[in-house]
Amino acid sequence: MIEIENSVQPTLVMETSWEVCNKVGGIYAVLSTRARTMVESLGDEGVLFVGPLFPEQSQPDFLADEESNEAERLSEESGLEVRVGRWQVPGNPRAILVDFKPLFEEKDRYYFEMWQDFGIEGDSGYGDYDDACLFSIAVARVMMAYLNLHPAERPVAQFNEWTCGMGLLYLHRHRPEVATTFITHATTTGRSIAGNGKDLYSYMAGYNGDQMAEELGVAAKHKIEKCAAHYADAFGTVSEVTDVECRQLLQKPVDVVVYNGFEQGFIPTPEVREKQRHAGRKRLLQMVRKLCGEPVPDNALIVMTSGRSEYRNKGLDLFIDAVRRLTTDEGRINRDVVALIAVPGWVAGPRPELQWALEHDAECTMPMQEPYLTHWLNEPDNNQIYSHLKSLDFVWGKGVYPLFLPEYLDGRDGILDIPYYDFIPAVDLTVFASYYEPWGYTPLESIAFGVPTLTTDKAGFGQWASGLVSNSSLKEGVHVLERRDDNFGEVATAITRALSDVAQWDVADKEEARANAERLAQQADWAHFYPRYQELFARALLKH
């Protein structure tokens, strides 16, 4: 390990991701919460984020600098439309957004170059492949233009995920003197193996990454990711869990494991959180009462799972099964339970009858059709969460109320209308029973807001936390369950028992769990984890 105090550090870090000023997934949380620590370490001029520009869309957390001529200069130098400003997150870092769409006219030229130099067959990509690749090349061009206008002594260009891998390769080819780092937050092939119902962990040692990528239809993305990992000056990932995948599937161990920290500046005061708790519980219970037509009591136990819509990988199948067991004689508890599944789906729109009932506070004495659904879905039968809940239609009610809210909690979903961070305090317990989870921001966010969480050892966060708790009780703030390829039923039963235990907690138990959760979250502050990034930067610079 490099001693950070004595290591060479960059004078400029240019970092890019599809999620810079574009809140679509967990990497947004990684970068936006790390920004202030980076600015404090490197100074305002030492940090620059580069993200996608969508001229036809609103990007509310980006504030353009209308008085500067920097955008005009960069546009002329790069040949691309850019906007220059600030990312409206703690630290308020400098940011450049670039419109990559014009590069579609030159796509064949770029893909030929990638095939000739790196063996990447661009014509085999599909879905979001073209957008991601051309965006990343646009980013590389902007970085080159920025360095032409503002030469830096020790620049580092940091690229996140396969979506930015082609940009790293383009920069490597055209400006090899610039140190590069590549971070994969999950391997494309590992995620695909798990998401397609195959056993990832039992057979890991026998998997060939190239072969499996071909079989699962992700060969083009895998190839970019593998090339970026090998050509980067320093390679990182977010957990030891994913490092195992990198070694086997990318044939490249990481140089540094860079844990995902959290920014304490996002956490409101206890007084504000108490107000959020009351407001969130009131709104959620109103929704349940209208949908189910039953007088769900104010003291109902509220448990939540959330995150990316990956039915098996995120343990959503397991969560629903654990909640179902509460309706059996073996799992029944003497308290009503509301189980919220806040996972985005293909939404057709908010349910108008539910909107009307909430707006007019109408008394509902009969359940609405499909009372576990807050928004209508497009092609609902293709949604695995919906299909699972519907198949168990006959068991819901009578004290157990699942609620599928398939929309981003941004405060504008049309039903709950409370942002995710404002709603977390309303929850008594979160459950993230992940089968595949390179890190796991959702359980970390939960404990940061003082809400105890249950997760698994297949999450990087779970592995990290298990070294800090005895795992004897959820009162420690976090309880980590062992997940294997063959113990679905055991884990479901363990979750059901955990819900039963929490339902019996008194005020002192709740306060103990909340305090322990917050204390553990403080150990995941970026101040503790950022030195791992400094080591990654130092390793990259040592190559130059």
C-alpha positions as a Python dict, from the first residue, in 0.01 Angstrom:
ca = {
    (1, 'M'): (0, 0, 0),
    (2, 'I'): (122, 350, -88),
    (3, 'E'): (168, 597, 198),
    (4, 'I'): (-70, 876, 104),
    (5, 'E'): (123, 1143, 294),
    (6, 'N'): (434, 1080, 86),
    (7, 'S'): (267, 998, -245),
    (8, 'V'): (242, 1212, -553),
    (9, 'Q'): (-112, 1344, -589),
    (10, 'P'): (-285, 1495, -895),
    (11, 'T'): (-318, 1866, -949),
    (12, 'L'): (-638, 1800, -1144),
    (13, 'V'): (-890, 1515, -1142),
    (14, 'M'): (-1132, 1511, -1434),
    (15, 'E'): (-1402, 1257, -1355),
    (16, 'T'): (-1681, 1135, -1575),
    (17, 'S'): (-1988, 918, -1549),
    (18, 'W'): (-2319, 889, -1729),
    (19, 'E'): (-2464, 1000, -1394),
    (20, 'V'): (-2287, 1334, -1352),
    (21, 'C'): (-2577, 1579, -1307),
    (22, 'N'): (-2800, 1294, -1428),
    (23, 'K'): (-2972, 1111, -1142),
    (24, 'V'): (-3054, 769, -1281),
    (25, 'G'): (-2879, 524, -1050),
    (26, 'G'): (-2647, 451, -761),
    (27, 'I'): (-2332, 598, -916),
    (28, 'Y'): (-2495, 940, -887),
    (29, 'A'): (-2486, 892, -509),
    (30, 'V'): (-2121, 785, -518),
    (31, 'L'): (-2002, 1090, -710),
    (32, 'S'): (-2235, 1352, -565),
    (33, 'T'): (-2156, 1258, -205),
    (34, 'R'): (-1782, 1231, -269),
    (35, 'A'): (-1759, 1571, -441),
    (36, 'R'): (-1711, 1784, -130),
    (37, 'T'): (-1430, 1565, 3),
    (38, 'M'): (-1255, 1586, -334),
    (39, 'V'): (-1284, 1966, -344),
    (40, 'E'): (-1152, 1991, 11),
    (41, 'S'): (-855, 1771, -84),
    (42, 'L'): (-769, 1909, -428),
    (43, 'G'): (-913, 2260, -420),
    (44, 'D'): (-1185, 2407, -637),
    (45, 'E'): (-964, 2420, -948),
    (46, 'G'): (-846, 2063, -892),
    (47, 'V'): (-1182, 1893, -950),
    (48, 'L'): (-1384, 1881, -1271),
    (49, 'F'): (-1681, 1657, -1344),
    (50, 'V'): (-1792, 1590, -1702),
    (51, 'G'): (-2140, 1458, -1777),
    (52, 'P'): (-2399, 1428, -2054),
    (53, 'L'): (-2590, 1728, -2182),
    (54, 'F'): (-2952, 1678, -2283),
    (55, 'P'): (-3046, 2006, -2456),
    (56, 'E'): (-3418, 1919, -2464),
    (57, 'Q'): (-3440, 1818, -2097),
    (58, 'S'): (-3418, 1995, -1765),
    (59, 'Q'): (-3111, 1910, -1556),
    (60, 'P'): (-3209, 2079, -1230),
    (61, 'D'): (-2895, 2007, -1029),
    (62, 'F'): (-2668, 2176, -1285),
    (63, 'L'): (-2630, 2553, -1266),
    (64, 'A'): (-2477, 2701, -1581),
    (65, 'D'): (-2230, 2990, -1560),
    (66, 'E'): (-2389, 3233, -1805),
    (67, 'E'): (-2129, 3506, -1757),
    (68, 'S'): (-1818, 3302, -1844),
    (69, 'N'): (-1690, 3253, -2199),
    (70, 'E'): (-1540, 2917, -2100),
    (71, 'A'): (-1818, 2719, -2267),
    (72, 'E'): (-1762, 2901, -2595),
    (73, 'R'): (-1387, 2839, -2580),
    (74, 'L'): (-1429, 2469, -2499),
    (75, 'S'): (-1691, 2425, -2769),
    (76, 'E'): (-1458, 2575, -3027),
    (77, 'E'): (-1162, 2366, -2907),
    (78, 'S'): (-1353, 2035, -2886),
    (79, 'G'): (-1593, 2087, -3176),
    (80, 'L'): (-1884, 1995, -2950),
    (81, 'E'): (-2157, 2190, -2772),
    (82, 'V'): (-2079, 2216, -2402),
    (83, 'R'): (-2213, 2400, -2101),
    (84, 'V'): (-1998, 2501, -1807),
    (85, 'G'): (-2122, 2550, -1453),
    (86, 'R'): (-2158, 2391, -1112),
    (87, 'W'): (-2307, 2066, -987),
    (88, 'Q'): (-2555, 2163, -715),
    (89, 'V'): (-2442, 1910, -454),
    (90, 'P'): (-2228, 1950, -139),
    (91, 'G'): (-1894, 2094, -247),
    (92, 'N'): (-2053, 2266, -547),
    (93, 'P'): (-1787, 2128, -784),
    (94, 'R'): (-1718, 2258, -1133),
    (95, 'A'): (-1894, 2062, -1406),
    (96, 'I'): (-1903, 2049, -1785),
    (97, 'L'): (-2193, 1891, -1975),
    (98, 'V'): (-2139, 1783, -2335),
    (99, 'D'): (-2388, 1709, -2613),
    (100, 'F'): (-2273, 1382, -2769),
    (101, 'K'): (-2554, 1334, -3021),
    (102, 'P'): (-2367, 1495, -3314),
    (103, 'L'): (-2108, 1217, -3292),
    (104, 'F'): (-2362, 970, -3432),
    (105, 'E'): (-2270, 1107, -3774),
    (106, 'E'): (-1910, 993, -3715),
    (107, 'K'): (-1995, 669, -3534),
    (108, 'D'): (-1848, 436, -3796),
    (109, 'R'): (-1513, 615, -3788),
    (110, 'Y'): (-1488, 591, -3410),
    (111, 'Y'): (-1594, 227, -3403),
    (112, 'F'): (-1342, 139, -3672),
    (113, 'E'): (-1069, 300, -3463),
    (114, 'M'): (-1176, 100, -3157),
    (115, 'W'): (-1181, -224, -3357),
    (116, 'Q'): (-842, -153, -3513),
    (117, 'D'): (-669, -61, -3185),
    (118, 'F'): (-853, -267, -2924),
    (119, 'G'): (-1050, -535, -3109),
    (120, 'I'): (-1387, -395, -2998),
    (121, 'E'): (-1664, -483, -3242),
    (122, 'G'): (-1896, -187, -3203),
    (123, 'D'): (-2163, -316, -3438),
    (124, 'S'): (-2247, -595, -3191),
    (125, 'G'): (-2369, -351, -2925),
    (126, 'Y'): (-2737, -280, -2864),
    (127, 'G'): (-2970, -86, -2634),
    (128, 'D'): (-2783, 192, -2458),
    (129, 'Y'): (-2451, 90, -2617),
    (130, 'D'): (-2422, 364, -2882),
    (131, 'D'): (-2530, 645, -2649),
    (132, 'A'): (-2281, 538, -2382),
    (133, 'C'): (-1988, 490, -2620),
    (134, 'L'): (-2035, 814, -2810),
    (135, 'F'): (-2091, 1007, -2488),
    (136, 'S'): (-1765, 875, -2347),
    (137, 'I'): (-1573, 967, -2663),
    (138, 'A'): (-1726, 1316, -2645),
    (139, 'V'): (-1605, 1337, -2285),
    (140, 'A'): (-1252, 1240, -2388),
    (141, 'R'): (-1255, 1513, -2652),
    (142, 'V'): (-1370, 1767, -2393),
    (143, 'M'): (-1098, 1657, -2151),
    (144, 'M'): (-836, 1698, -2423),
    (145, 'A'): (-974, 2041, -2510),
    (146, 'Y'): (-973, 2145, -2144),
    (147, 'L'): (-608, 2044, -2103),
    (148, 'N'): (-518, 2234, -2418),
    (149, 'L'): (-670, 2547, -2268),
    (150, 'H'): (-563, 2481, -1908),
    (151, 'P'): (-245, 2269, -1896),
    (152, 'A'): (-208, 2075, -1572),
    (153, 'E'): (111, 1936, -1423),
    (154, 'R'): (-34, 1606, -1299),
    (155, 'P'): (-380, 1546, -1445),
    (156, 'V'): (-578, 1229, -1380),
    (157, 'A'): (-881, 1131, -1587),
    (158, 'Q'): (-1120, 903, -1398),
    (159, 'F'): (-1380, 695, -1584),
    (160, 'N'): (-1667, 508, -1418),
    (161, 'E'): (-1827, 189, -1551),
    (162, 'W'): (-1827, 32, -1898),
    (163, 'T'): (-2043, 324, -2015),
    (164, 'C'): (-1731, 543, -2001),
    (165, 'G'): (-1476, 279, -2098),
    (166, 'M'): (-1450, 374, -2464),
    (167, 'G'): (-1367, 730, -2363),
    (168, 'L'): (-1076, 602, -2155),
    (169, 'L'): (-946, 405, -2452),
    (170, 'Y'): (-988, 705, -2684),
    (171, 'L'): (-793, 925, -2440),
    (172, 'H'): (-527, 657, -2401),
    (173, 'R'): (-481, 649, -2779),
    (174, 'H'): (-475, 1027, -2838),
    (175, 'R'): (-324, 1162, -2513),
    (176, 'P'): (-129, 875, -2357),
    (177, 'E'): (58, 1114, -2128),
    (178, 'V'): (-260, 1169, -1922),
    (179, 'A'): (-289, 926, -1629),
    (180, 'T'): (-616, 733, -1631),
    (181, 'T'): (-814, 541, -1370),
    (182, 'F'): (-1105, 308, -1434),
    (183, 'I'): (-1365, 206, -1175),
    (184, 'T'): (-1615, -71, -1235),
    (185, 'H'): (-1907, -62, -992),
    (186, 'A'): (-2026, -406, -1109),
    (187, 'T'): (-1898, -629, -1385),
    (188, 'T'): (-2132, -650, -1681),
    (189, 'T'): (-2095, -1025, -1707),
    (190, 'G'): (-2125, -1094, -1334),
    (191, 'R'): (-2447, -894, -1314),
    (192, 'S'): (-2580, -1079, -1620),
    (193, 'I'): (-2495, -1423, -1480),
    (194, 'A'): (-2680, -1343, -1158),
    (195, 'G'): (-2970, -1169, -1331),
    (196, 'N'): (-3028, -1466, -1561),
    (197, 'G'): (-3082, -1704, -1273),
    (198, 'K'): (-2746, -1880, -1293),
    (199, 'D'): (-2547, -1965, -981),
    (200, 'L'): (-2275, -1702, -964),
    (201, 'Y'): (-2087, -1795, -649),
    (202, 'S'): (-2079, -2175, -655),
    (203, 'Y'): (-1932, -2181, -1006),
    (204, 'M'): (-1730, -1858, -1008),
    (205, 'A'): (-1396, -2035, -1042),
    (206, 'G'): (-1517, -2214, -1355),
    (207, 'Y'): (-1661, -1919, -1545),
    (208, 'N'): (-1486, -1775, -1849),
    (209, 'G'): (-1582, -1408, -1879),
    (210, 'D'): (-1556, -1387, -2259),
    (211, 'Q'): (-1756, -1705, -2310),
    (212, 'M'): (-2029, -1608, -2064),
    (213, 'A'): (-2058, -1259, -2213),
    (214, 'E'): (-2120, -1413, -2555),
    (215, 'E'): (-2375, -1656, -2415),
    (216, 'L'): (-2564, -1382, -2229),
    (217, 'G'): (-2556, -1125, -2512),
    (218, 'V'): (-2333, -867, -2342),
    (219, 'A'): (-2010, -931, -2530),
    (220, 'A'): (-1966, -575, -2660),
    (221, 'K'): (-2007, -412, -2318),
    (222, 'H'): (-1788, -677, -2157),
    (223, 'K'): (-1512, -618, -2413),
    (224, 'I'): (-1508, -244, -2343),
    (225, 'E'): (-1501, -304, -1970),
    (226, 'K'): (-1222, -560, -1998),
    (227, 'C'): (-1010, -337, -2224),
    (228, 'A'): (-1059, -35, -1998),
    (229, 'A'): (-955, -240, -1693),
    (230, 'H'): (-637, -356, -1867),
    (231, 'Y'): (-539, -27, -2033),
    (232, 'A'): (-612, 205, -1739),
    (233, 'D'): (-309, 314, -1541),
    (234, 'A'): (-492, 215, -1223),
    (235, 'F'): (-800, -4, -1185),
    (236, 'G'): (-1045, -2, -896),
    (237, 'T'): (-1374, -145, -783),
    (238, 'V'): (-1603, -82, -489),
    (239, 'S'): (-1573, -402, -285),
    (240, 'E'): (-1385, -724, -233),
    (241, 'V'): (-1696, -902, -364),
    (242, 'T'): (-1653, -741, -705),
    (243, 'D'): (-1275, -780, -703),
    (244, 'V'): (-1333, -1156, -715),
    (245, 'E'): (-1543, -1105, -1030),
    (246, 'C'): (-1279, -881, -1187),
    (247, 'R'): (-1008, -1139, -1133),
    (248, 'Q'): (-1215, -1418, -1285),
    (249, 'L'): (-1432, -1250, -1549),
    (250, 'L'): (-1206, -962, -1660),
    (251, 'Q'): (-883, -1147, -1589),
    (252, 'K'): (-756, -839, -1408),
    (253, 'P'): (-738, -794, -1029),
    (254, 'V'): (-800, -440, -912),
    (255, 'D'): (-519, -219, -787),
    (256, 'V'): (-729, -64, -510),
    (257, 'V'): (-1070, -141, -361),
    (258, 'V'): (-1240, 198, -329),
    (259, 'Y'): (-1530, 173, -85),
    (260, 'N'): (-1834, 394, -133),
    (261, 'G'): (-1870, 647, 146),
    (262, 'F'): (-2149, 887, 239),
    (263, 'E'): (-2169, 1263, 279),
    (264, 'Q'): (-2300, 1357, 624),
    (265, 'G'): (-2411, 1692, 482),
    (266, 'F'): (-2715, 1517, 334),
    (267, 'I'): (-2842, 1423, 682),
    (268, 'P'): (-3091, 1670, 836),
    (269, 'T'): (-3105, 1755, 1205),
    (270, 'P'): (-3291, 1519, 1443),
    (271, 'E'): (-3571, 1774, 1469),
    (272, 'V'): (-3617, 1786, 1092),
    (273, 'R'): (-3601, 1408, 1066),
    (274, 'E'): (-3874, 1374, 1329),
    (275, 'K'): (-4099, 1602, 1123),
    (276, 'Q'): (-4016, 1399, 811),
    (277, 'R'): (-4097, 1079, 998),
    (278, 'H'): (-4444, 1197, 1096),
    (279, 'A'): (-4521, 1343, 752),
    (280, 'G'): (-4398, 1036, 567),
    (281, 'R'): (-4586, 788, 787),
    (282, 'K'): (-4905, 988, 761),
    (283, 'R'): (-4891, 1004, 382),
    (284, 'L'): (-4798, 638, 337),
    (285, 'L'): (-5070, 511, 572),
    (286, 'Q'): (-5324, 732, 395),
    (287, 'M'): (-5229, 563, 68),
    (288, 'V'): (-5262, 215, 217),
    (289, 'R'): (-5601, 291, 373),
    (290, 'K'): (-5738, 425, 44),
    (291, 'L'): (-5603, 132, -158),
    (292, 'C'): (-5701, -144, 84),
    (293, 'G'): (-6018, 3, 230),
    (294, 'E'): (-5909, -101, 578),
    (295, 'P'): (-5834, 105, 892),
    (296, 'V'): (-5461, 36, 906),
    (297, 'P'): (-5347, 164, 1249),
    (298, 'D'): (-5101, 447, 1300),
    (299, 'N'): (-4854, 216, 1474),
    (300, 'A'): (-4819, -19, 1178),
    (301, 'L'): (-4467, -150, 1122),
    (302, 'I'): (-4331, 8, 802),
    (303, 'V'): (-4058, -187, 623),
    (304, 'M'): (-3909, -83, 290),
    (305, 'T'): (-3691, -217, 15),
    (306, 'S'): (-3580, 0, -278),
    (307, 'G'): (-3325, 36, -554),
    (308, 'R'): (-3266, -81, -907),
    (309, 'S'): (-3530, -299, -1072),
    (310, 'E'): (-3341, -628, -1063),
    (311, 'Y'): (-3584, -888, -934),
    (312, 'R'): (-3338, -1157, -829),
    (313, 'N'): (-3017, -958, -791),
    (314, 'K'): (-3167, -711, -544),
    (315, 'G'): (-3350, -984, -351),
    (316, 'L'): (-3694, -850, -441),
    (317, 'D'): (-3825, -1205, -487),
    (318, 'L'): (-3694, -1292, -142),
    (319, 'F'): (-3841, -979, 18),
    (320, 'I'): (-4189, -1055, -114),
    (321, 'D'): (-4166, -1416, 1),
    (322, 'A'): (-4055, -1309, 350),
    (323, 'V'): (-4351, -1070, 374),
    (324, 'R'): (-4585, -1346, 252),
    (325, 'R'): (-4472, -1565, 539),
    (326, 'L'): (-4616, -1306, 778),
    (327, 'T'): (-4960, -1420, 662),
    (328, 'T'): (-4901, -1779, 776),
    (329, 'D'): (-4955, -1916, 1125),
    (330, 'E'): (-4580, -1964, 1161),
    (331, 'G'): (-4491, -1606, 1073),
    (332, 'R'): (-4793, -1409, 1195),
    (333, 'I'): (-4722, -1120, 1433),
    (334, 'N'): (-4952, -905, 1648),
    (335, 'R'): (-4895, -588, 1452),
    (336, 'D'): (-4997, -464, 1110),
    (337, 'V'): (-4716, -450, 856),
    (338, 'V'): (-4685, -222, 553),
    (339, 'A'): (-4412, -347, 317),
    (340, 'L'): (-4313, -79, 66),
    (341, 'I'): (-4133, -181, -254),
    (342, 'A'): (-3999, 145, -401),
    (343, 'V'): (-3849, 17, -725),
    (344, 'P'): (-3892, 197, -1060),
    (345, 'G'): (-4086, 22, -1335),
    (346, 'W'): (-4236, 114, -1672),
    (347, 'V'): (-4504, 344, -1537),
    (348, 'A'): (-4810, 445, -1739),
    (349, 'G'): (-4910, 700, -1475),
    (350, 'P'): (-5039, 748, -1121),
    (351, 'R'): (-5369, 575, -1046),
    (352, 'P'): (-5630, 852, -1092),
    (353, 'E'): (-5879, 698, -847),
    (354, 'L'): (-5608, 687, -580),
    (355, 'Q'): (-5508, 1045, -655),
    (356, 'W'): (-5871, 1155, -622),
    (357, 'A'): (-5922, 964, -296),
    (358, 'L'): (-5609, 1120, -148),
    (359, 'E'): (-5688, 1470, -267),
    (360, 'H'): (-6044, 1459, -125),
    (361, 'D'): (-5957, 1239, 175),
    (362, 'A'): (-6240, 1011, 66),
    (363, 'E'): (-6344, 733, 300),
    (364, 'C'): (-6274, 399, 135),
    (365, 'T'): (-6442, 93, 287),
    (366, 'M'): (-6362, -150, 6),
    (367, 'P'): (-6026, -237, -151),
    (368, 'M'): (-5944, -90, -488),
    (369, 'Q'): (-5854, -317, -776),
    (370, 'E'): (-5500, -449, -719),
    (371, 'P'): (-5459, -264, -388),
    (372, 'Y'): (-5084, -326, -377),
    (373, 'L'): (-5013, -100, -676),
    (374, 'T'): (-4984, 282, -664),
    (375, 'H'): (-4926, 349, -1036),
    (376, 'W'): (-5056, 172, -1344),
    (377, 'L'): (-4787, -6, -1541),
    (378, 'N'): (-4726, -55, -1909),
    (379, 'E'): (-4719, -428, -1981),
    (380, 'P'): (-4767, -517, -1613),
    (381, 'D'): (-4748, -891, -1670),
    (382, 'N'): (-4386, -844, -1778),
    (383, 'N'): (-4302, -689, -1442),
    (384, 'Q'): (-4183, -964, -1207),
    (385, 'I'): (-4262, -772, -889),
    (386, 'Y'): (-4619, -709, -1001),
    (387, 'S'): (-4665, -1068, -1115),
    (388, 'H'): (-4536, -1203, -783),
    (389, 'L'): (-4767, -978, -581),
    (390, 'K'): (-5063, -1059, -804),
    (391, 'S'): (-5005, -1434, -772),
    (392, 'L'): (-5044, -1392, -395),
    (393, 'D'): (-5349, -1165, -419),
    (394, 'F'): (-5549, -1398, -197),
    (395, 'V'): (-5317, -1366, 105),
    (396, 'W'): (-5280, -988, 130),
    (397, 'G'): (-5477, -779, 374),
    (398, 'K'): (-5568, -885, 728),
    (399, 'G'): (-5268, -712, 873),
    (400, 'V'): (-5010, -749, 592),
    (401, 'Y'): (-5009, -485, 319),
    (402, 'P'): (-4744, -489, 44),
    (403, 'L'): (-4724, -172, -160),
    (404, 'F'): (-4546, -151, -495),
    (405, 'L'): (-4455, 208, -584),
    (406, 'P'): (-4289, 171, -927),
    (407, 'E'): (-4171, 530, -964),
    (408, 'Y'): (-3862, 727, -867),
    (409, 'L'): (-3917, 897, -530),
    (410, 'D'): (-3818, 1244, -645),
    (411, 'G'): (-4111, 1425, -484),
    (412, 'R'): (-4302, 1434, -813),
    (413, 'D'): (-4437, 1080, -851),
    (414, 'G'): (-4800, 1193, -825),
    (415, 'I'): (-4892, 971, -529),
    (416, 'L'): (-4643, 980, -241),
    (417, 'D'): (-4481, 1305, -358),
    (418, 'I'): (-4200, 1289, -103),
    (419, 'P'): (-3831, 1274, -207),
    (420, 'Y'): (-3651, 953, -110),
    (421, 'Y'): (-3419, 1110, 147),
    (422, 'D'): (-3714, 1291, 308),
    (423, 'F'): (-3907, 966, 329),
    (424, 'I'): (-3642, 732, 477),
    (425, 'P'): (-3702, 858, 835),
    (426, 'A'): (-4064, 738, 811),
    (427, 'V'): (-3951, 376, 788),
    (428, 'D'): (-3899, 145, 1087),
    (429, 'L'): (-3673, -101, 907),
    (430, 'T'): (-3520, -151, 563),
    (431, 'V'): (-3445, -485, 401),
    (432, 'F'): (-3199, -532, 114),
    (433, 'A'): (-3172, -908, 70),
    (434, 'S'): (-2934, -881, -225),
    (435, 'Y'): (-2803, -1178, -417),
    (436, 'Y'): (-2582, -953, -631),
    (437, 'E'): (-2477, -614, -491),
    (438, 'P'): (-2123, -486, -554),
    (439, 'W'): (-2157, -227, -278),
    (440, 'G'): (-2508, -136, -162),
    (441, 'Y'): (-2580, 232, -115),
    (442, 'T'): (-2938, 176, -3),
    (443, 'P'): (-2850, 8, 330),
    (444, 'L'): (-2579, 270, 391),
    (445, 'E'): (-2829, 551, 325),
    (446, 'S'): (-3071, 381, 561),
    (447, 'I'): (-2838, 373, 860),
    (448, 'A'): (-2715, 725, 783),
    (449, 'F'): (-3073, 838, 851),
    (450, 'G'): (-3092, 628, 1167),
    (451, 'V'): (-3303, 347, 1023),
    (452, 'P'): (-3174, -6, 1103),
    (453, 'T'): (-3119, -226, 801),
    (454, 'L'): (-3095, -591, 711),
    (455, 'T'): (-2864, -682, 424),
    (456, 'T'): (-2649, -975, 309),
    (457, 'D'): (-2286, -1075, 282),
    (458, 'K'): (-2315, -1066, -97),
    (459, 'A'): (-2324, -687, -76),
    (460, 'G'): (-1992, -508, -42),
    (461, 'F'): (-2146, -290, 228),
    (462, 'G'): (-2265, -602, 408),
    (463, 'Q'): (-1917, -750, 408),
    (464, 'W'): (-1771, -425, 538),
    (465, 'A'): (-2036, -388, 809),
    (466, 'S'): (-2005, -750, 924),
    (467, 'G'): (-1653, -670, 1040),
    (468, 'L'): (-1790, -401, 1273),
    (469, 'V'): (-2095, -568, 1431),
    (470, 'S'): (-2142, -895, 1617),
    (471, 'N'): (-2447, -976, 1403),
    (472, 'S'): (-2642, -1085, 1709),
    (473, 'S'): (-2929, -839, 1674),
    (474, 'L'): (-3072, -565, 1454),
    (475, 'K'): (-3035, -337, 1755),
    (476, 'E'): (-2673, -299, 1641),
    (477, 'G'): (-2811, -98, 1347),
    (478, 'V'): (-2716, -353, 1079),
    (479, 'H'): (-2776, -725, 1056),
    (480, 'V'): (-2593, -915, 781),
    (481, 'L'): (-2738, -1244, 656),
    (482, 'E'): (-2540, -1510, 473),
    (483, 'R'): (-2668, -1557, 117),
    (484, 'R'): (-2569, -1855, -88),
    (485, 'D'): (-2688, -2000, -413),
    (486, 'D'): (-2894, -2258, -224),
    (487, 'N'): (-3041, -2095, 90),
    (488, 'F'): (-3332, -1883, -36),
    (489, 'G'): (-3577, -2033, 215),
    (490, 'E'): (-3343, -1988, 510),
    (491, 'V'): (-3291, -1621, 434),
    (492, 'A'): (-3664, -1561, 381),
    (493, 'T'): (-3735, -1715, 721),
    (494, 'A'): (-3460, -1504, 881),
    (495, 'I'): (-3615, -1186, 738),
    (496, 'T'): (-3960, -1284, 866),
    (497, 'R'): (-3817, -1341, 1213),
    (498, 'A'): (-3637, -1007, 1200),
    (499, 'L'): (-3965, -832, 1120),
    (500, 'S'): (-4127, -1012, 1412),
    (501, 'D'): (-3847, -903, 1646),
    (502, 'V'): (-3860, -538, 1540),
    (503, 'A'): (-4238, -538, 1581),
    (504, 'Q'): (-4186, -613, 1953),
    (505, 'W'): (-3935, -334, 2018),
    (506, 'D'): (-4015, -76, 2282),
    (507, 'V'): (-3905, 289, 2272),
    (508, 'A'): (-3566, 211, 2430),
    (509, 'D'): (-3498, -64, 2173),
    (510, 'K'): (-3578, 172, 1886),
    (511, 'E'): (-3353, 445, 2022),
    (512, 'E'): (-3068, 197, 2072),
    (513, 'A'): (-3097, 70, 1714),
    (514, 'R'): (-3120, 421, 1574),
    (515, 'A'): (-2813, 542, 1765),
    (516, 'N'): (-2608, 237, 1665),
    (517, 'A'): (-2712, 277, 1300),
    (518, 'E'): (-2600, 640, 1294),
    (519, 'R'): (-2274, 557, 1471),
    (520, 'L'): (-2191, 288, 1216),
    (521, 'A'): (-2278, 519, 927),
    (522, 'Q'): (-2028, 775, 1055),
    (523, 'Q'): (-1754, 517, 1006),
    (524, 'A'): (-1848, 510, 636),
    (525, 'D'): (-1798, 884, 598),
    (526, 'W'): (-1593, 981, 294),
    (527, 'A'): (-1324, 1111, 527),
    (528, 'H'): (-1248, 747, 609),
    (529, 'F'): (-1277, 606, 257),
    (530, 'Y'): (-1136, 883, 36),
    (531, 'P'): (-770, 787, 105),
    (532, 'R'): (-837, 476, -105),
    (533, 'Y'): (-903, 707, -402),
    (534, 'Q'): (-585, 896, -325),
    (535, 'E'): (-397, 568, -345),
    (536, 'L'): (-565, 493, -680),
    (537, 'F'): (-456, 834, -813),
    (538, 'A'): (-101, 781, -687),
    (539, 'R'): (-77, 441, -856),
    (540, 'A'): (-192, 593, -1184),
    (541, 'L'): (57, 877, -1164),
    (542, 'L'): (342, 636, -1088),
    (543, 'K'): (299, 502, -1441),
    (544, 'H'): (389, 844, -1584),
}
